[in-house]
């Protein structure tokens, strides 16, 4: 079953169960998918494209949590955290710290990176190889520490 089909199925289930939060999150995700399909003039999207959209939705909500907490609105931050949990079910599991370190070391060795100017190449290689499994901020700091 493709990721789009799974999202549609979960949306119907959430609708029938009257799960307002999950229903809203999936409705926004389905809209983002439809918009991307219109932009690309495609009939459907690959699972990788859908994962990109899901990760963007998660990132937006993480940014919102930071803003809500700094503004003193913990109830809104909590709602965003619940929405992140609903979206996280569609993402592959994140790499552990050890796995991430091994991937960085391998990418540096494969590319032959030795200076900070190679950071973009290393980041791109890891993000492509481990799509949706790597936090960009953690990866950036790890690559920076390895190359400096």
N, C-alpha and C positions, 0 to 999 in steps of 0.2 A: 504494500500500500504506500502510495506516495505521501509526502508530508502535507500537501494540499488536501488530499482526501482525508487524512487523519484530522486535520484542523476542522474540516467541514463536519466530520463525524462528531468530534468533540464539541463543536458549537451546538449541534442539534441536541446532544446529550445535556449540555449545560442549560440550554433553553428549556428542555423538558423538566429538568431538575430545579428550575428557577434559581440557578446559581448566577446572581446578577453580576458579580465581579468577573467571573470567568467568561460569561456571555459577552460582556462589554469588551474585555481584552481581546477575545477572539474576533469580535466584530471589527475592532480597529485593525487587527492583523489581516483579516480577510479583505478589508478596504485597501490596505497598503499593498497586498498582493495584486488585487485588481488594478490598482493604479500603476504598478510596475508593469503588468502585462500590457496595459494600454500604452505606456511610454515606450516599451520595447516592441510593440505591435506583434506580440506573440499570443498563441492560443493558450499556452500553459507555461509555467516556470519550472526549472529544475529544482531539485531539493537544495542544491547549493545556493541558488538565488533566494529561496524561501528562508534558509538559515541566515543569510545576510540580513534579510528584513527582520527576522526575529531578534538577531543580535542588536540591530539598530534600535528596535523597540525597547529592549532591555537596557541599553545604554541611555536612552532618553529618560527612562524611569529612574535609573541610578542618579542621573544629573538632577532630576526633579526632587529626589529624596534629599540630596545635599542642599538644594535651595530651600526646601520646606523646613529642614532642620535649622538652617541658619536664620530663617524668618520666624522661628518659634512656632511652627505648625506641625507638631508630631503626629496628629491624627491623619493629616494628608500624607505625610511620609509613610505612615503605616499602611495606608491604602496602596501606595505605590509599591511597597515591599511585597504585599500580597499579590499584586499584578505581576511582579517579577517572578514570583514562585510559579504562577500559572504559565508564564511564557518559558520558564527554564525547562519545563518538561519536554520541550521540542528541541532542545539543544543537546548535542553530544556531551558526555561528561568531560569536565575540564581536566587538563593534564595536571598531575601532581607536581610538586616543586622539583622532585628528583627527575621526573620525566622531562620537565621543561628545561632543566639545566642540561640534561643529556642532549636534547634536541638543539639547544643553543650551541653547545660544544660541537656537535656534528655539523651544523650549518656553517659555523665559523671555519671548521676544517675543510668542508667541501668547497666553500667559496674562496678560501684562502684569505679571509679577512684579517687585518692586523691593525687597522686604525679606525678612528671614529667616522671617517668618510664612507666606510663600508657598512655602517650601521643599517642603512635603508635596505641594502641588498639582503642582509641577514634577516631583518625583520620580515621582509617580503617573502623570503623562502620559508620561514617558519609559519607565517600566517597562511600561506598557500598549502603547506603540507598538513597543517593541523587546523583546518577551517572550523571555527566555532569552538575550539577547545582551549584557546589561549586568551588570557586577559591582556589587552594591549599595553596597559600601564605596567603590569608586572614584567611583561616581556621586554619592554623598553628599558626599564631600570636594570634588568639582568644583562641584556646585551651591552648596555652602556658600561656596566661594571666589568664585563669581560673584555671589552675593547679598549678600555682606558688604562 
